[in-house]
Amino acid sequence: MRKALQLAKEASDHGEVPVGAVAVQDNRIVGVGRNRVEAQNDPTAHAEMEAITAAANCLGEPRLPGLTLYVTLEPCIMCAGALVLARIKRLVFSVRDPKTGACGSIYRLHDDPRLNHRFYISEGVLANEVASLMSSFFEKLRAKSS
């Protein structure tokens, strides 16, 4: 999760919402990502999507059943859907997203019995540090727009 936090800080330094993601399989990092929505003018350029794509390319497989994804913020609907489609084993995230979170806050895609795959969740890892980074980012953003 420390690597995900580092990536989130990099995203923030580049004016992106501070989210970082790290894909791990067999105790080895196989993919990383950070938000690049603004830089790429792409609403799908989320940290989780980058990390999943990098992991799939590294492992040469579109399905990643042994993968754990560490991410600083609870995934949105798009990213949670990608985790289902990639068939990841486990998601570890720091803080919930009460506005768009799809792994417990608003939706529960990770354990929806209507879907063909479910994954385990752990939350709260480095929560204070991530919450502080997020708060600081949005305070600065609001100050700029005032």
C-alpha positions in Angstrom: 0.0 0.0 0.0 3.0 2.3 0.5 3.7 2.1 -3.2 0.1 2.9 -4.0 0.3 6.0 -1.7 3.5 7.1 -3.5 1.6 6.8 -6.8 -1.3 8.8 -5.4 1.1 11.6 -4.3 2.5 11.6 -7.9 -1.0 11.9 -9.2 -1.7 14.8 -6.9 1.5 16.5 -7.9 0.3 16.4 -11.5 -3.1 17.9 -10.7 -5.0 14.5 -10.7 -7.2 13.2 -7.9 -4.7 11.4 -5.7 -5.3 7.7 -6.4 -2.7 5.1 -6.8 -3.0 1.4 -7.5 -0.6 -1.6 -7.3 -1.3 -5.1 -8.6 0.5 -7.9 -6.8 0.7 -11.6 -7.6 2.9 -14.1 -5.8 4.4 -11.3 -3.7 5.6 -9.5 -6.9 4.4 -6.2 -8.3 3.0 -6.9 -11.7 1.3 -3.6 -12.5 1.0 -0.1 -11.2 -1.2 2.9 -12.0 -2.1 6.4 -11.0 -4.9 8.6 -12.0 -4.3 10.4 -15.4 -7.8 11.5 -16.3 -6.8 15.2 -16.7 -3.5 14.5 -18.5 -5.0 12.1 -21.0 -8.4 13.8 -21.3 -9.8 10.3 -20.6 -12.5 9.6 -18.1 -11.4 6.0 -18.0 -7.8 6.7 -17.1 -8.1 5.6 -13.4 -5.3 4.2 -11.4 -7.0 0.8 -11.1 -7.5 0.5 -14.9 -3.8 1.3 -15.5 -2.7 -1.3 -12.9 -5.0 -4.0 -14.2 -3.9 -3.4 -17.8 -0.3 -3.5 -16.8 -0.8 -6.7 -14.8 -2.6 -8.4 -17.7 0.2 -7.4 -20.1 2.9 -8.5 -17.6 1.3 -11.9 -17.0 0.0 -12.3 -20.6 -3.5 -13.1 -19.4 -6.8 -11.2 -19.5 -8.0 -12.9 -16.3 -6.0 -12.5 -13.1 -7.4 -14.9 -10.5 -4.3 -14.8 -8.2 -4.1 -11.0 -8.1 -4.4 -8.6 -5.2 -5.0 -5.0 -6.1 -4.0 -2.4 -3.5 -5.6 1.0 -4.1 -5.8 4.2 -2.1 -9.5 4.9 -2.7 -12.5 2.6 -2.9 -13.1 1.8 -6.6 -15.9 3.4 -8.6 -18.4 1.4 -10.6 -16.2 1.2 -13.7 -13.2 0.0 -11.8 -15.1 -2.4 -9.7 -16.6 -3.8 -12.8 -13.1 -4.2 -14.3 -12.1 -6.1 -11.1 -15.0 -8.5 -11.6 -14.1 -9.0 -15.3 -10.5 -9.5 -14.5 -11.5 -12.0 -11.8 -9.1 -10.7 -9.3 -8.8 -12.5 -6.0 -8.7 -9.6 -3.5 -9.0 -5.8 -3.2 -7.3 -3.9 -0.5 -8.2 -0.2 -0.2 -7.5 2.6 2.2 -10.5 4.9 2.3 -14.1 4.6 1.2 -15.6 6.9 -1.4 -19.0 7.9 -0.2 -19.9 9.5 -3.5 -18.9 6.9 -6.1 -17.7 3.8 -4.1 -18.8 0.6 -5.6 -17.2 -1.9 -3.1 -19.3 -1.1 0.0 -20.2 2.6 0.1 -22.9 2.9 -2.6 -22.8 -0.5 -4.4 -21.4 -3.9 -3.5 -20.2 -5.2 -6.9 -17.5 -7.3 -5.3 -20.1 -9.7 -3.8 -23.2 -9.3 -6.0 -24.6 -12.8 -6.5 -25.9 -11.8 -9.9 -22.3 -11.5 -11.3 -20.1 -14.4 -12.3 -17.2 -13.5 -10.0 -16.8 -12.2 -6.5 -13.6 -11.0 -4.7 -12.5 -10.4 -1.2 -12.1 -7.0 0.3 -9.9 -5.5 3.1 -10.1 -1.8 3.9 -8.5 0.8 6.1 -4.8 0.2 5.3 -3.0 3.5 5.7 -6.4 5.2 5.9 -5.2 8.3 7.9 -2.4 9.1 5.5 -4.6 8.6 2.5 -7.5 10.6 4.0 -5.1 13.5 4.8 -3.7 13.5 1.2 -7.3 13.5 -0.2 -8.4 16.3 2.0 -5.4 18.4 1.3 -5.8 17.9 -2.5 -9.5 19.0 -2.5 -8.8 21.9 -0.2 -6.2 23.2 -2.6 -8.6 22.6 -5.5 -11.4 24.5 -3.9 -9.0 27.4 -3.0 -8.0 27.6 -6.7 -11.5 27.8 -7.9 -12.5 30.5 -5.3 
